[in-house]
Amino acid sequence: MILVLAMTWGWSISGGGTPFTANVAIAAQKFGQTGFTVAMKWNGMFLALMLAVATMAAASGMVWLGG
């Protein structure tokens, strides 16, 4: 279960922050902005929230596992 959570969190965090997805690339071209700017406007808050959740989950898992 921990492996599944780690993989899905990693996938969602990297997907949320990347400027290389198709919808971000199309919007960036349409609005004349960089892909990074568009990605951070759309997904910046989600990325920050998921990083905080993943950090808290990892910290609580270390406490729970005795590490």
C-alpha positions as CSV (number, residue, x, y, z in Angstrom):
1,M,0.0,0.0,0.0
2,I,2.8,2.4,0.8
3,L,4.4,1.8,-2.5
4,V,1.2,2.5,-4.3
5,L,0.7,5.8,-2.4
6,A,4.3,6.8,-3.1
7,M,4.0,6.2,-6.8
8,T,0.7,8.0,-7.2
9,W,1.8,11.0,-5.1
10,G,5.0,11.2,-7.1
11,W,3.1,11.0,-10.3
12,S,0.5,13.6,-9.3
13,I,3.0,16.0,-8.0
14,S,5.3,15.8,-11.0
15,G,2.3,16.0,-13.4
16,G,0.9,19.0,-11.6
17,G,4.0,21.0,-11.8
18,T,5.3,20.2,-15.3
19,P,5.0,22.7,-18.1
20,F,5.3,19.9,-20.7
21,T,1.7,18.5,-20.8
22,A,-0.3,19.1,-23.9
23,N,-2.9,21.3,-22.4
24,V,-0.3,23.6,-20.9
25,A,1.7,23.8,-24.1
26,I,-1.4,24.7,-26.1
27,A,-2.5,27.3,-23.6
28,A,1.0,28.8,-23.4
29,Q,1.2,29.1,-27.2
30,K,-2.4,30.6,-27.3
31,F,-1.7,33.2,-24.6
32,G,1.9,34.0,-25.5
33,Q,3.3,32.9,-22.2
34,T,5.9,30.3,-21.2
35,G,4.8,26.9,-20.3
36,F,6.2,27.3,-16.7
37,T,4.1,30.4,-16.1
38,V,0.9,28.7,-17.3
39,A,1.6,25.5,-15.3
40,M,2.3,27.4,-12.1
41,K,-0.9,29.6,-12.5
42,W,-3.0,26.5,-13.1
43,N,-1.4,24.0,-10.8
44,G,0.8,25.9,-8.4
45,M,-1.5,25.7,-5.4
46,F,-2.3,22.0,-6.0
47,L,1.5,21.3,-6.3
48,A,2.2,23.1,-3.0
49,L,-0.7,21.4,-1.2
50,M,0.4,17.9,-2.4
51,L,4.0,18.5,-1.4
52,A,2.8,19.5,2.1
53,V,0.5,16.4,2.3
54,A,3.2,14.1,1.1
55,T,5.7,15.5,3.5
56,M,3.4,15.1,6.5
57,A,2.5,11.6,5.4
58,A,6.2,10.7,5.1
59,A,6.9,12.2,8.5
60,S,4.0,10.4,10.2
61,G,5.0,7.1,8.4
62,M,8.5,7.4,9.8
63,V,7.1,8.0,13.3
64,W,4.7,5.1,12.9
65,L,7.4,2.8,11.6
66,G,9.8,3.8,14.3
67,G,12.3,5.4,12.0
